[in-house]
Amino acid sequence: MPAAVLRSVPILLRGSGLGSVSPARLLKAVAELFDACTTFTPPLATVTVPLSTVTTAWLSQEKGKRTVFLISPGGL
C-alpha cells in the first residue's frame, strides 16, 4: 500500500493483548463469564462422580451420558 494512502485517511490501530483492555473492564468480563457458567446447562446428559472412583466410573459409563469427574476440596 502506498504511503500516500496511509497518510490520507485517519487510521486507528488497536492492540489485542492485555494492554488493550483496562483491568476494570477485564475483571467485569471475567465476572460476567463466571455468572453465565453458574446458570449454564450442558446440551447433553451428564453424570457426576468423584474422581476417587475413576476406575469404576470409567468401566461402567452409562450409554448416552458424559461422565464428569469432580475433584473434592482437600483431596481426591
N, C-alpha and C positions, 0 to 999 in steps of 0.2 A: 504494500500500500504506500503510495507516495506521501511524503512528509507534509506536503501542502494540504492534503485531505485531512490529516490528523489535526493540523493547526486550524482548519477552517470550521470545525464543529466542536461543540463542548463535549468532552468525553469524561465520564466518571468511572474510575476504576475502584472496584471493591474487592476486599480480600475474602477468603473463605476459611481462614483459620480462626483460632480462638480470639485473636485480637479484633476480629470483625464484628464481634457481638460483645456488648457490655456484660460484666459479671452479673449485674442485677437481672438483665434480660435472660441470660443463660440459666440462672437459678430458677427464674419463673417458669421457663420452658421445661426444665427438669421436673419441677414440682407438678406441673400440669401432666407430664408424661406419667409420673407415678400415680397421680389421681386416676388417670384413664386406665392404668393397669389394674387398679383395685376393682373396677367395675367390668372388666373385660371377661367375656365368656368365650372360651375356646369354641371354634366351629366344629369340634369333633368330640366324641365321647372320651372321657379320661377316667382313670382310676389312680388314686394316690396311695403310695405305700412308703413306709420308712426305708431309708437307704440301707439300714441294717438287715433288711430282708431281701436284698438284691438278688441273691441266688434263687430263692424260692419264687419270687415275683417274676423273674426273668423266664423261668421254666414254665410258669403257669399263666402266661399272658392271656388275657381274655380277648377273644376274637372281636375285632371291630372297635377295640378300645386302646387308647395310647396310655402306657404306664408312665407315670410321673413320680420320680423318686424324691422324697422330702428329706432334707438334711435338718435334723433337730439341733437346736442351740446346745452347745456344750458337748457335743459328741455325735456319733453316728448311731 
